[in-house]
Amino acid sequence: MSIISTNIKFLRKKKGLTQQQFADEIGIKRSLVGAYEEDRADPKYDLLKKIALYFEISVDDFINETINEKWAPKPKGNPANLRVLSITVDKEDNENIEMVPVKASAGYLNGYADPEYVAQLPKFYLPMFKQGTFRAFEIKGDSMLPLQSGTVIIGEYVENWADVKAGDTYVILSKTEGVVYKRVGNKYRDNKKLKLLSDNTAYEPYEVSGEDILEIWKAKAYLSTQLPTPMPEPSIENLTSMMSEMQKSISKLQSNN
């Protein structure tokens, strides 16, 4: 028996559900529950997430840990990180990308874990983002130039904060700073601080305590209504300067031969 099959069977029985009752709760056929528990088939990733959400455990633990009466979830950097993430799905059971506009960012700090609040956020679906859980955040200000204020960052939910990599950009929700989009300057370790950097050097780096961090989303893409402008035509002065530099380089090469 695989870990997934034994975990489904154990968790279903622990809730006191028959296969039919569990199938009704998840929205699948009873025959599929039997196939999963007897290790004749494996649930697809989207269904795995739905089952893990139903049992209020992480997908990582669900597919890697043997869950029984002695099992307990392992800490992953911060107790807040162990909560179950609220998600929504469309009519075809595709997981939505909920969007947090700038005007809603203050409310998101209080409602990020509330399924009813998350369900009220604007949402959309992009077929290229199938594996993982994604959320979109509108950024404000010029601290991350060349990305302009109003750009929407699409982030993938980071369940294990030890996976945060220095040099990459993330949307970070914290009690002290709210929603910010920054480049991380160090690897996260055991409730230590994260150093957050702006790509605009006019802004000073600062640190956020691990105890204050609520969510971390790794930036995967961005949406912007400001299209790039074409490169300006080189001026006569610039062309003259370039030619002069080229002549100096040629002369230097000739003198060395």
Secondary structure, 3 states (H helix, E strand, C coil): CCHHHHHHHHHHHHCCCCHHHHHHHHCCCHHHHHHHHCCCCCCCHHHHHHHHHHHCCCHHHHHHCCCCCCCCCCCCCCHHHHCCCCCCECCCCCECEEEECHHHHHHHHHHCCCHHHHHCCCEECCCCCCCCCEEEEECCCCCCCCCCCCCEEEEEECCCHHHCCCCCEEEEEECCCEEEEEEECCCCCCCCCEEEECCCCCCCCEEECCCCEEEEEEEEEEECCCCCCCCCCCCHHHHHHHHHHHHHHHHHHHHHC
